[in-house]
Amino acid sequence: MATKRFSFSTKKESQMLSRYIGFFYSRIITCILLLLCSFQLAPASVYLALLMFFLPLAMQAVLQNVTDTELTWHLTDTLKKYRFRFTAYRAEKNASPVYLLFLAGWQYVLFQADSPRFWRIVPGAILIINVLLRIGITYSFRLYLHYQFTHFKTLEK
C-alpha cells in the first residue's frame, strides 16, 4: 500500500501547535488540581488524574500505527523546538472530550450524593478551569508564535 503525501499550510501548522500546547498544559494543570483535591475526594480524583495523564499516552501509542499518510512540515524547527508530533496532537485532541465527560459525570454523581456543599461543585469548577485554561493558553501561545515569527526569534536557539 502506497503512502500518501500531505502538507498543511504554515498558518494551520501554527494553529495546531498552539492547540497542542493548550491541550497539553491545561491537562497537566488539571491533573495537579485533581491531585490537590484528593485529600478530601480521595479515590475518584486520583482515578481521574491517572486517566487524564495516561489516556493521551495510550491513544498516542494506538494512533502511531494507524497513520498511512506521510506529512511534510513547513515549520520543522519550530515544531521540534516544542516537541510537536502529529500523533501526540491527535491523541490530545481525541482524549480531551473523554476526560471532560468523566469530569461532568463525576460532577453529576457528587451532586446526587450526600456530600458537603463545597465539594459538590469542585468537579464542575475544575471542568470550567480546564476549558478556560485551554482557551487562554492556546490564544496566548498563538500570539507568542506570531511575535516569534514577526521578530525572527525562531532563528535564535
Secondary structure, 3 states (H helix, E strand, C coil): CCCEEEECCHHHHHHHHHHHHHHHHHHHHHHHHHHHHHHCCHHHHHHHHHHHHHHHHHHHHHHCCCCCEEEECCCHHHHHHCCCCHHHHHHHHHHHHHHHHHHHHHHHHHHHCCCCHHHHCHHHHHHHHHHHHHHHHHHHHHHHHHHHHHCCHHHCC
